[in-house]
């Protein structure tokens, strides 16, 4: 009920400012929509060119206002079992960036939270259409709604993302609900793949913390 309460509040708050939200599970169609919005491309981890996504392995959320799609974000679900996240990231990044050498990702930190494995929801591709104003509060409603959607769709252990150094320093990771924020987690072979770099942060929230957060906001909706 907490997830329904918080998600409903976010939808209602967005509706009050003329914003609707759509879920799309067709990743090919989502790619077309993002291109129409002006996004220059997708990272391989969330691109249908490199993955065979189904309704059970990922989805997109799109914001729509003034008759146009104005923002988008994507998520994929993986159950990696008890494999170390560093091994998983190195292995998958080598496959996602085949134009690089086999050692595309040279190292991924071991400074992860305890039990950082299992059923993982990865968030990426957050994009705001040029010309549309994206206030922090609007994006916060959008991202908290994404958290509630993920948690109602899959039995997750962790939700995580990779974020740019400047965005974390500006407070966006906190605004989006990530309670764990670790800088400099990856070291890439040079030249690094487009959009990647050694200054990236890993941001995350475990299922227990997400449950607590949702219970708190459900009882204190004004805090959203």
N, C-alpha and C positions, 0 to 999 in steps of 0.2 A: 504493500500500500504506500510505503514511503516513496518508492520510485514513481508510482502513478501520480501521487500528490505533487512531487517536485517537477516531474515532466509536464504535468498539466499546467502548473504555474508558469513554467517557462514558455509553453505554447501560448498561454493566455497573454502574458506580458508582451510577447512578440506580436501577437495579433492586434494588440492595442496600438501599436505603432505601424500597422499596415503590413506586417511580415507574416507569411505563411511558410511552412516547412514541409518538404516532400522527401520521402525515402525512396531511393532508386537502387535496385539490386542488379540491374543490367550494366556491367562495367564498360562495355563497348559504348552504350548510349551515354553513360555518364562522362566518358572521355570526350565524346562529341559536344556535350553541353559545356564542359569546361573550356574546350577550345573556342566555342562560340562566345564564352564569357571573356576571352582574352588571355587565358592561362597558357603559357608557352609550351608546357609539356608536363608529363607525370613522371615521378620516380618509378623505377622498375618494380619496387616492392608493392606498389598499388596500381600498376598498369596491367590492363588485360592483354597487352602485347607479350608479357612475360609470365602471366599466371592464368590458370583456368579457374576463374572465380565462379562460385555458385551462390544461391541465396543463403546457404549455410556457412559460407566462408567469408562473406564480406558484404558491405553495403555503403552507399553514399547518403548523406543528408545535403539537401539544397535549400537555401533560403530564397524566397521569391517576393519581390516587392515592385510596385509600379508596373506590373505585368512582365517583369523580366527576372531571370535568375540572377541573384546578386552575390551569393556566397556559396561555397561548397566545402565539404570535408569528407574524408573517406576513412574506413576502418576495415582491417582484415583480422580474421580469427585463426589462430594456430594453436594446436596442442603439441608442445614440444617435449612433453614428459619431464624427465629429470635431466635432460641435456643442459650443459652449461650454456648460458646465454652467449658468452664469448665465442664458443665453438660454433654455435648456431648462426651468429651474425657473420663470422668469417666465411663459413661455408655458403650461406645464402647470398651474401654480397658478391662473392666470386662468380656465382651463377647469374646474378642480376646485372652485373656489369661485364659482359663477356668480351667487350672491346679492350678491357684492361688485362694485365697479366694475371696469372692464377692467384697471385698474392695481393689482390686488389686491396683488401683490408688487412693490414699487417698485424694489428693488435686491437683487442677490445678489452677494456678494463675488467679486472676481477673484483673491483670495489663495488659490487652489487649488493642490494639488500639481501638478507637471508631468504632462501627459498624463492629466488627470482627465476622461476621456471613454471612449467605447467601449462595451464590454459590462458593464453596471452591474447589480448586485444591490442592491436597496433593502430594508432591514429596518425594520419598524415594528410598532405595535400590541402590544408586549409588555405582558402583563397577568397579574396574579396574582389569583385568585379571593379575595374577602374571606373571612377565616376560615382560610385555608391559610397556613402559615408558609413564607415563601420565603427560605431562607438564601442568602447570597452564593454559597456553594459549589454549592448545588443549581442556582441560576440560571446559574452559570458553566458547569457541565456542559451545561445545556440550550442555552446560547448557543454554546458551542464545537461542540456537536453540530450546531447550525444551520449554522455555518460549513462544517463538513465536508459536510453535505447539499447546500448550495449549490454547493460546488466540485466535487462528484461529478455534479451534475445539469447544470450549464452551464459553458461555457468562459469564465469571467468575467475581466474586467480589474480591476474594483474591487467591493468590498462597502462600502456606506455606510449611514448613518442620520442622522436629526436627533434630537438629545437635548436635554432640558431642562437649563438651567444648573445647577440644584441637583443633578441626578443625576450630571452629569459631575464636579462638585466633590466629590461623595461617592465618586468612584472607580469608578462603574459602567461607564463607557466602557472603562477599562482592564481591568476584570474580565471584560467581554464580548469582549475580544480586539481592540479597535480601537487601532491604533498611531498614527493621525493624529487630532488633536482640535483643531478651529478654532472659537473662540467668535464670537458675534455676526455670523453670516454673512448673515442676511437682514434686510431692512427692509421692514416691511409697511405698507400703507395702514391708517389707523385709522378705525374699530375693526378690529383684526386678527381674522381668522377664529378660531372656537373652537379652542383648543388650540395656536395658533400665537403667536409673539411674537419680538421683536427680540433676545431673550437666548438664542435657541436656538444650539446648537453643531452643526456638521457633524463627524461622526466617521467614520473610514474606514480601510480596510486594502487595499493593492494586492495583486494576485495573487502577486507575487514575495515580499512579506512574509508573506502567508498560507502560501505553500509552505514558507518557512523555518520559520515557527512550527510547522507541522504536523510537519515533519521533526524539529525539536527535541523536541516533546512525544512523538512516536512513540518516540524513543530515551531519553526521560526521563519516563515516564508519571506518576511521583510528583510531577512539577512541575505537573500539571494541577490 
